[in-house]
Amino acid sequence: MKLLRVQVPQFRVLKDVDLSFEKDFVPSIFPLGSLNGGGKSTLLQLIFGLLHCSSDPERLPYLQNLLASFKVKNSEEMQTIAKFEILDDDQVFEVEFLSFHKESVKSESFNILLESEINPETKRKQVIKTSGTLDIFTETISSFLKRKNMLYITYFLTRKYGTDLVNYPCALACKINSLNQVINIQTFLKNLSNKIFLIAPSSQVFHFIEKEQTRLLFNKEKAYSQYQISLDEVKTNLPNFFTYDFIAVNQIVKLFENARDKDFQKAVKTGEYGNSYQKLLNDLNLLFSPKKINVTPDLNGVTFKMKIDGEEIELYPEDLSHGELKRISIYAWLKSQNIENSIILMDEIENGFHPDWHYQIISDLEEWSPTNQYILATHSYELCQALTPSHVKELSPKLLK
């Protein structure tokens, strides 16, 4: 699975974005550069939100939060939010997400049901009035969407250009070329959602968190704690979202558990234990050389040791650098989740790294999980220079001169 092209006409600071990611480039790693405020993080979150959340009803609230930043043009009944070209099994699919407002459908029942979907009290009355049909909203607009070869996904509340009306109701739809049946579109989106990942620093503001929570960051009494609670909830509910803000002990322990199980399974089949555990240990120690890492005997944590003046001493978290902890977190996350043939969106991966590691992280990713495609939002010249100029994609204001 690869993302070959993304187009965003207008979303927050993004305007007329049209980026291509060549399918035959090796490695399939693309730095995405711009100066601060260029919209790199916004673009990654928009891609992830649309492609990861659209197929699961439990993730739709996060998509609704994200799309609250989309502004509707009064003159257009339908607007493209984003358009993607996705490569899957040697076939290219054009996936387009569109917004349409209630004037788009000349139907009184549509307008009533759109209101009922947004207003729980109205919905309750409408459900009673219609003999308890819970799916009436979707059923009403399905024929309208099918004529346009679209799948209804959800509603969201936004605003029109030139107005202060924040709670203006819109619906989100998706259409995919070559797929002319709703069930095929649903299946494709579900498969795609499992192949799109976002990894970013927790110090970033995420658009799929409720605006009321993000605005607490400007409140001196509730700022971090409330936002952190919301962020932890997001990470629980969006399985392909990860923050590399600290060492991922659970992921590292999981790696050792998986290696142990593989060795035991081989012993059962052949009578001899495998070398998965030792290979993992060697790989991890290469990341930390001359420091050594291992798992505790009860599989409840990890230990770090280092020889100093011929004596092996135990190290503690404060004895490791931010960059070392982050590097092993990325490795452990990729390996423990068995992430392959996927689209990995990574934001500010270079933070905390020495400039040499900005350059090194490209070969690290290629070695750790080479079947993936990586799109790296970055400010790092060194990271960009580890690849050809054609690999580097930019948003305005541009990073490179």
ZAZA-457321 format. One record per residue (C-alpha): x, y, z. Coordinates in pm, whole numbers, padded with zeros to 5 digits, always signed. Last residue first. Layout:
N
XYZ/...
***
This chain:
401
+01638+02764-00080/+01502+02461+00101/+01233+02473+00370/+00958+02623+00157/+00694+02863+00285/+00513+02692+00122/+00494+02314+00127/+00775+02093+00011/+00853+01741-00110/+01204+01590-00095/+01256+01264-00280/+01354+01447-00597/+01647+01611-00415/+01793+01262-00356/+01801+01131-00002/+02023+01176+00305/+02029+01548+00225/+01669+01583+00341/+01757+01448+00686/+02051+01683+00712/+01838+01985+00613/+01602+01908+00902/+01272+02092+00945/+01068+01776+00896/+00740+01608+00810/+00844+01254+00719/+00641+01049+00472/+00743+00684+00498/+00636+00399+00268/+00671+00057+00423/+00836-00256+00281/+01177-00162+00422/+01096-00208+00792/+01402-00177+01018/+01663-00137+00744/+01495+00138+00544/+01389+00311+00864/+01744+00305+00998/+01891+00416+00662/+01677+00730+00680/+01738+00776+01054/+02114+00808+00994/+02101+01157+00838/+01912+01311+01127/+02127+01084+01346/+02439+01276+01243/+02257+01600+01335/+02216+01467+01694/+01857+01362+01752/+01610+01511+02001/+01363+01616+01732/+01444+01440+01403/+01111+01257+01368/+00927+01586+01349/+00607+01420+01225/+00593+01068+01088/+00326+00940+00848/+00374+00569+00782/+00191+00418+00483/+00193+00039+00509/+00347-00264+00342/+00468-00383+00683/+00403-00293+01047/+00464-00597+01267/+00331-00399+01568/+00629-00496+01785/+00880-00414+01511/+00763-00066+01415/+00695+00041+01774/+01021-00105+01905/+01232+00074+01645/+01056+00407+01701/+01091+00374+02078/+01457+00275+02042/+01530+00599+01860/+01332+00808+02107/+01516+00674+02410/+01854+00727+02245/+01764+01080+02134/+01646+01184+02481/+01977+01064+02623/+02024+00774+02860/+02163+00798+03214/+01845+00964+03344/+01654+00648+03262/+01887+00436+03480/+02204+00245+03398/+02337-00065+03569/+02713-00106+03597/+02950-00351+03433/+03307-00298+03558/+03607-00289+03325/+03662+00085+03367/+03297+00146+03273/+03102-00136+03112/+02740-00047+03043/+02400-00178+03148/+02038-00106+03061/+01743-00299+03201/+01392-00353+03070/+01053-00409+03231/+00795-00658+03356/+00911-00963+03163/+00970-01144+03495/+01337-01208+03407/+01390-00837+03320/+01446-00760+02951/+01787-00668+02814/+01978-00363+02692/+02352-00304+02657/+02535+00028+02623/+02841+00047+02395/+02647+00050+02163/+02284+00154+02201/+02132+00080+01860/+02367-00214+01809/+02246-00349+02142/+01891-00358+02012/+01987-00557+01703/+02198-00804+01904/+01918-00861+02155/+01668-00916+01876/+01901-01170+01712/+01948-01348+02046/+01574-01377+02104/+01503-01493+01748/+01778-01761+01763/+01562-02073+01753/+01546-02346+02014/+01610-02701+01902/+01373-02997+01919/+01246-02927+01569/+00875-02844+01597/+00847-02774+01970/+01183-02599+01972/+01074-02380+01681/+00763-02276+01872/+00981-02200+02175/+01210-01971+01973/+00913-01790+01820/+00754-01743+02162/+01073-01593+02308/+01102-01352+02014/+00740-01241+02058/+00790-01188+02431/+01110-00992+02369/+00935-00764+02122/+00641-00721+02359/+00882-00608+02629/+01010-00339+02391/+00656-00223+02302/+00553-00203+02667/+00867-00005+02750/+00797+00259+02484/+01057+00517+02586/+00910+00865+02586/+00735+01122+02363/+00718+00900+02059/+00344+00938+02012/+00146+00665+01837/-00173+00655+01629/-00261+00333+01446/-00487+00202+01724/-00707+00514+01735/-00925+00465+02044/-00651+00427+02305/-00429+00693+02150/-00726+00932+02142/-00801+00868+02509/-00439+00941+02603/-00463+01269+02410/-00781+01370+02594/-00618+01302+02932/-00311+01495+02819/-00530+01793+02729/-00682+01794+03075/-00345+01770+03250/-00164+02023+03032/-00372+02339+03057/-00614+02312+03344/-00511+02598+03573/-00314+02817+03331/-00576+02802+03057/-00424+02846+02712/-00386+02469+02672/-00754+02447+02765/-00823+02550+02407/-00725+02202+02291/-00994+02048+02509/-01282+02268+02391/-01164+02213+02033/-01221+01839+02067/-00915+01635+01971/-00891+01547+01600/-00693+01864+01531/-00392+01750+01731/-00171+02004+01909/+00191+01887+01927/+00377+01822+02250/+00284+01454+02217/+00536+01419+01934/+00409+01241+01623/+00346+00898+01472/+00058+00848+01231/-00022+00516+01065/-00216+00407+00754/-00245+00039+00657/-00536-00073+00875/-00750+00217+00753/-00683+00108+00393/-00845-00229+00448/-01154-00062+00597/-01164+00198+00322/-01153-00073+00053/-01430-00273+00218/-01656+00031+00249/-01596+00130-00113/-01679-00224-00226/-02000-00225-00020/-02106+00105-00172/-02080-00031-00525/-01915+00151-00814/-01554+00088-00724/-01334+00161-01026/-01294+00520-00905/-01349+00580-00538/-01607+00810-00382/-01633+00932-00026/-01894+01142+00150/-01893+01379+00446/-02213+01560+00540/-02245+01922+00644/-02419+02106+00926/-02335+02470+01008/-02258+02490+01377/-01993+02763+01356/-02204+03039+01205/-01972+03337+01230/-02006+03404+00860/-01784+03504+00568/-01699+03150+00467/-01944+02904+00612/-01883+02721+00937/-01839+02364+01057/-02038+02082+01209/-01987+01729+01084/-02197+01451+00935/-02071+01100+00868/-01956+00852+00604/-02201+00848+00313/-02055+00646+00026/-02058+00796-00322/-02127+00681-00679/-02313+01004-00765/-02647+00833-00808/-02549+00625-00506/-02523+00939-00294/-02881+01052-00353/-03009+00698-00302/-02818+00675+00026/-02949+01010+00155/-03267+00881+00317/-03123+00546+00423/-02839+00708+00613/-03074+00931+00810/-03329+00657+00866/-03085+00414+01022/-03251+00402+01364/-03598+00320+01231/-03807+00329+01547/-04154+00364+01400/-04082+00677+01200/-04232+00925+01445/-04048+00762+01734/-03718+00798+01547/-03799+01159+01459/-03873+01245+01822/-03546+01096+01938/-03357+01262+01653/-03495+01600+01747/-03372+01547+02102/-03032+01424+01983/-02972+01730+01758/-02709+01656+01495/-02863+01347+01335/-03210+01498+01369/-03098+01814+01190/-02970+01608+00899/-03295+01416+00915/-03510+01726+00877/-03293+01859+00597/-03303+01527+00414/-03681+01506+00456/-03722+01849+00297/-03527+01737-00006/-03334+01944-00256/-03003+01788-00164/-02705+02018-00198/-02875+02283+00015/-02803+02059+00314/-02428+02087+00281/-02189+01867+00087/-01834+01774+00179/-01622+01549-00037/-01353+01287+00018/-01192+01150-00297/-01007+00822-00338/-00849+00756-00677/-00735+00395-00682/-00417+00274-00849/-00378-00101-00902/-00049-00285-00852/-00176-00459-00537/-00280-00130-00376/-00151+00208-00491/-00354+00497-00351/-00416+00826-00530/-00573+01071-00290/-00819+01361-00303/-00895+01594-00016/-01177+01816+00107/-01349+01838-00231/-01648+02067-00218/-02012+02011-00303/-02292+02267-00321/-02050+02544-00402/-02141+02912-00382/-02161+02923-00005/-01807+02797+00037/-01781+02571+00339/-01489+02602+00579/-01309+02295+00715/-01175+02330+01070/-01469+02134+01216/-01339+01857+00993/-01088+01734+01251/-01343+01719+01532/-01584+01526+01307/-01305+01282+01219/-01238+01228+01587/-01610+01166+01646/-01604+00915+01356/-01362+00674+01523/-01629+00453+01683/-01816+00428+01352/-01508+00276+01180/-01445+00315+00807/-01374+00690+00791/-01122+00703+01077/-00795+00584+00924/-00801+00740+00577/-00967+01071+00660/-00793+01128+00992/-00451+01011+00872/-00444+01232+00563/-00577+01532+00759/-00329+01472+01042/-00037+01455+00799/-00152+01774+00624/-00199+01965+00950/+00147+01861+01067/+00307+01993+00749/+00094+02310+00740/+00353+02570+00645/+00346+02734+00987/+00712+02672+01064/+00923+02651+00749/+00854+02374+00504/+00961+02017+00439/+00804+01681+00368/+01080+01418+00358/+00987+01119+00143/+01097+00763+00212/+01024+00486-00039/+01393+00402-00062/+01407+00363-00353/+01168+00557-00576/+00940+00343-00794/+00606+00458-00651/+00682+00830-00679/+00521+01039-00408/+00324+01326-00562/+00212+01645-00388/-00067+01884-00486/-00163+02137-00220/-00377+02421-00354/-00410+02578-00010/-00322+02440+00331/-00342+02690+00617/-00682+02555+00735/-00800+02323+00459/-00810+02431+00094/-00775+02249-00237/-00600+01945-00085/-00443+01701-00330/-00246+01393-00228/-00057+01163-00463/+00108+00822-00469/+00020+00696-00122/+00141+00338-00101/+00000+00000+00000/
***
